Amino acid sequence: MRVTRRVQTLAAVIVPLVAGVLVASFAVARDAFVPAAEGEPTYSVESVSIESLEVSPAGMLAVVSFTTRWPTQEFPGYVTCRASLIDAAGEASDSFDFQYASFLAEDAARIEMNASTEPLSAEVQCGKAERPSPASGYAISNLRVEKQEMGPPLLVFHAKWLTDEPPLYQDCTADLETPAGTTETYSFGISVGPDQDVNVLLTDEFVDAKPIGIVCRPVEGADNE
């Protein structure tokens, strides 16, 4: 008998998760950013505001919050976005570029950025979204369940990129055989480096389960469960 369980677990994510979205910040040249043209896949950005402004001897740090929406029911992909702080003259006094992807059709996020002067408002724009090649993905090996002295069991495996292109985040399902003879499906997600061991936290009922296999697929459509 097969029993399907949907468990929202995120394992071995390389970049930090912020408010349910995938965000990686980095410094790039100001002229490297290109906003998405009309009709190009990207995220709609709304409700941009300066959530807080911290002043210290080291300078000012602004926290910019915003919400995003998918333009369709299909996951847009991964984008480079630019957050800008607007001064009293209406000009962008500071800009900060970051990589962004949300796996929810409507989501909220925030980023931190340095401010050279006290800003009055903020703007966030995103570039054209890109999706990994269909050929990219993860090869899974050395699959096993490991008990821990303290805490629930772990689903342990090795993940390796199928191509040189990073697969980024993918939804995965693992089939596990229980001592009762049933097969249960455990769902989670990964975003890992090119050749990496992965540990996924299981629930206690899987402590004596035997893993059968794992299948990972790219995110396709909206899932707000």
Beta strands, then each sheet from edge to edge (+ up, - down):
strand 1: 2-5
strand 2: 10-11
strand 3: 17-18
strand 4: 21-25
strand 5: 44-56
strand 6: 59-69
strand 7: 79-86
strand 8: 92-102
strand 9: 106-115
strand 10: 121-126
strand 11: 138-146
strand 12: 154-161
strand 13: 170-177
strand 14: 183-190
strand 15: 195-201
strand 16: 210-218
sheet 1: 1+ 14+ 2+
sheet 2: 1+ 14+ 13- 16+
sheet 3: 3+ 4- 8+ 7- 10+
sheet 4: 5+ 6- 9+
sheet 5: 11+ 12- 15+
end
